[in-house]
Structures are given as C-alpha cells and as structure tokens.
Amino acid sequence: MEKGTSFGAPGVLENVLAKMVIDAVPSVEMVRFTNSGTEACMGMIRLIRAYTQREKVIKFEGCYHGHADSFLVQAGSGVATLGLPDSPGVPKASTQGTLCAQYNSLESVKKIFEDNKDEIAGVILEPVVGNSGFIKPTKEFLEGLRKLCDENGALLVFDEVMTGFRIAYGGAQEHFGVTPDVTTMGKVIGGGL
C-alpha cells in the first residue's frame, strides 16, 4: 500500500502476483492484468475467437460478463437466443454472435451447438450465478459443459469475477473439480482493490 495501488506500467510485483494466481487457480497458465472484469471479458472474447477462428459464443440467461456490447443481450425470455440487445444504444450487429442458453440445462446448450455446428468459439458462464441471485450449478452441468466444449472444438470459460478466491482459494473450478480453458477475474485478485 505504501507504493500505491495502480500504476501506468507493469512492475516487478505484478509478476509476483501473477505467479501466485497461476499457483492457485487450476486452469491458469498465463495472466494478463486488466483494469476491470469487463475489460477481462472483452479480452477473453477476442482470445477465444482468434484461437478457434469462430465468432459465436454461448452465454447463459442471467449471467453478467461486463458491459461490453456483445454480452448485453436479452436474457430470461424466449427471444434470448436470437442475440437481441436489451440495452439502449447497443447495435443488433454487436450481439448477433452471442447466443443464450438456460443455466443448468445441458439440453439448451446441446441444441445451440447442434443448430450452429462448427461455429461456436466458446461457452462462457459464471460458475455460480451471482448477477441474478445465487444460483448454484449442478456438478453434472459443469462436467457436461466441459464435455460438450471438448466434443465441439469450443473453449470453456469461467467468469470468476464473483467466485474467484471466494468459493475456494482456486475458485469455483477447484471447488467443483471442473477445469475451464480460460478464466476471467476482477478485483478479487487484489482483495477488492
């Protein structure tokens, strides 16, 4: 704290902190620090699209991944899977590659994969939904997502902005024993700072 909490350029202590995150969280092999959870998710979406060479992403109704346009799709209604924005000012084109599934429903995810064969870059979710209440996953749901992603060449992403270092030291992935391909986190890494 004596040296401050925010710096404009990388420093030695960032490397120390990154190593601690790598040692703690099962899926993490590399760390990129960002200014917010939203920014972490924005970088993640580019990463998984570039890696898979695919554009579409599955997210879940009620899960929040920051205020980037591609995540602000209508959730909780029948039109959710159409990729329609539900925030004024978000163009339809920004959300067309975002498909919504029902949380804890593998069948809804399977259907999206079937309807979009070889087009899904990844599946992103809050492993425990915090944005729309406390909704716990079934272990079978998380294990099923891991399997579906593997079978379809898509990446599994845990947005651990809310669960990282809280549900377990290694996050929800340690607690549930399901390892995603990519993990996003936020201020929890710094104890809330």
C-alpha positions in Angstrom: 0.0 0.0 0.0 2.9 2.4 0.6 3.8 2.2 -3.1 0.3 2.7 -4.3 -2.5 0.6 -5.8 -2.4 1.5 -9.5 0.4 2.0 -11.9 0.6 3.0 -15.5 3.3 0.5 -16.5 4.0 -3.1 -15.5 6.2 -3.7 -12.4 8.0 -6.5 -10.7 5.3 -7.0 -8.1 2.8 -7.8 -11.0 5.0 -10.8 -11.9 4.9 -12.0 -8.2 1.1 -11.6 -8.1 0.7 -13.4 -11.5 2.7 -16.3 -10.2 0.5 -16.5 -7.1 -2.6 -16.6 -9.3 -1.1 -19.3 -11.5 -0.2 -21.4 -8.5 -3.7 -21.0 -7.0 -6.1 -21.5 -9.9 -6.1 -24.8 -11.8 -6.8 -23.5 -15.3 -4.4 -20.5 -15.2 -1.1 -20.9 -17.1 -0.6 -17.2 -18.1 -2.0 -14.0 -16.6 -3.0 -10.7 -18.3 -3.9 -8.0 -15.9 -6.7 -5.6 -16.9 -8.5 -2.7 -15.3 -11.8 -4.4 -14.7 -13.8 -7.6 -15.1 -15.5 -6.1 -18.2 -12.1 -5.5 -19.8 -11.0 -9.0 -18.8 -14.1 -10.4 -20.6 -13.5 -8.2 -23.6 -10.0 -9.6 -24.0 -11.3 -13.1 -23.4 -13.8 -12.9 -26.2 -11.2 -11.8 -28.7 -8.8 -14.5 -27.4 -11.3 -17.4 -27.9 -12.5 -16.1 -31.2 -8.9 -15.8 -32.5 -7.9 -19.2 -31.2 -10.9 -21.1 -32.6 -11.3 -19.0 -35.7 -15.1 -18.9 -34.9 -17.3 -16.0 -34.0 -20.3 -17.3 -32.0 -20.3 -17.5 -28.2 -22.8 -19.1 -25.8 -23.6 -17.4 -22.6 -26.4 -18.0 -20.1 -29.5 -16.1 -19.2 -28.9 -14.0 -16.1 -25.1 -14.2 -16.2 -23.3 -10.9 -16.4 -19.9 -10.6 -18.0 -19.5 -6.8 -18.0 -21.0 -4.1 -20.1 -19.3 -4.8 -23.4 -21.9 -4.7 -26.3 -21.5 -8.4 -27.2 -22.6 -9.5 -23.8 -25.6 -7.2 -23.4 -28.2 -9.5 -25.0 -31.7 -10.0 -23.7 -31.8 -12.8 -21.1 -34.7 -14.6 -19.4 -37.2 -14.7 -22.3 -38.0 -16.7 -25.3 -36.2 -14.3 -27.6 -32.9 -14.6 -25.7 -31.3 -17.0 -28.2 -31.9 -14.6 -31.0 -29.0 -12.4 -29.9 -31.1 -9.2 -29.5 -29.6 -6.4 -27.4 -31.6 -5.4 -24.4 -29.6 -2.3 -23.5 -30.4 1.0 -25.4 -27.6 2.0 -27.7 -26.3 -1.5 -28.4 -26.5 -2.2 -32.1 -28.0 -5.5 -33.2 -24.9 -6.4 -35.1 -22.9 -6.3 -31.9 -24.9 -9.1 -30.3 -25.7 -11.4 -33.3 -22.8 -13.7 -32.4 -24.0 -14.1 -28.8 -26.4 -17.0 -28.1 -28.1 -17.5 -24.8 -28.8 -20.8 -23.1 -30.6 -21.7 -19.9 -28.4 -22.1 -16.8 -28.2 -25.7 -15.5 -29.8 -27.0 -18.8 -27.3 -29.1 -20.9 -30.1 -29.7 -23.4 -30.4 -26.0 -24.2 -26.6 -25.9 -24.8 -26.7 -29.1 -26.9 -29.4 -27.6 -29.1 -27.4 -24.4 -29.7 -24.3 -26.5 -30.6 -26.4 -28.6 -33.0 -28.0 -25.5 -34.6 -24.6 -23.8 -35.0 -22.3 -26.7 -36.0 -18.6 -25.8 -36.0 -19.5 -22.1 -35.4 -19.2 -21.8 -31.6 -15.9 -20.3 -30.3 -16.8 -20.9 -26.6 -19.2 -21.2 -23.7 -18.8 -18.5 -21.0 -20.6 -18.6 -17.7 -20.5 -17.6 -14.1 -19.8 -21.0 -12.4 -22.2 -19.8 -9.6 -24.6 -17.2 -10.9 -24.3 -14.1 -8.8 -25.8 -11.4 -11.0 -29.4 -12.7 -10.9 -29.4 -14.2 -7.4 -27.4 -17.1 -6.0 -27.8 -20.0 -8.4 -25.6 -23.0 -7.9 -24.7 -25.3 -10.7 -25.1 -29.0 -10.6 -21.7 -30.7 -10.9 -23.2 -32.7 -13.8 -24.0 -29.4 -15.6 -20.4 -28.2 -15.3 -19.0 -31.6 -16.3 -21.4 -31.7 -19.2 -20.3 -28.3 -20.4 -16.7 -29.4 -20.3 -17.6 -32.5 -22.4 -19.7 -30.6 -24.9 -17.0 -28.0 -25.5 -14.4 -30.7 -26.0 -16.7 -32.6 -28.4 -17.4 -29.4 -30.4 -13.9 -27.8 -30.5 -15.1 -24.9 -28.4 -13.4 -23.4 -25.3 -15.0 -23.4 -21.9 -14.7 -20.1 -20.0 -15.4 -19.5 -16.3 -16.0 -15.9 -15.4 -14.8 -16.0 -11.9 -15.1 -12.3 -11.2 -17.6 -13.2 -8.4 -16.3 -16.6 -7.4 -12.6 -16.4 -7.8 -10.8 -16.8 -4.4 -14.1 -16.7 -2.7 -15.8 -20.1 -3.1 -12.4 -21.7 -2.8 -8.8 -20.5 -3.0 -8.6 -21.9 -6.5 -12.1 -20.6 -7.4 -15.2 -22.4 -8.4 -13.1 -24.6 -10.7 -11.2 -26.0 -7.7 -14.4 -26.4 -5.7 -16.3 -28.2 -8.4 -13.4 -30.1 -9.9 -14.1 -28.8 -13.5 -11.2 -27.0 -15.2 -12.1 -24.4 -17.9 -9.8 -23.5 -20.7 -9.9 -19.8 -19.8 -10.7 -17.9 -16.6 -11.6 -14.3 -16.1 -11.3 -12.5 -12.8 -11.6 -9.0 -11.4 -10.7 -7.0 -8.3 -10.9 -10.1 -6.2 -7.3 -10.8 -7.2 -6.2 -7.8 -5.2 -8.6 -8.4 -2.3 -11.2 -6.0 -3.7 -8.8 -3.1 -4.6 
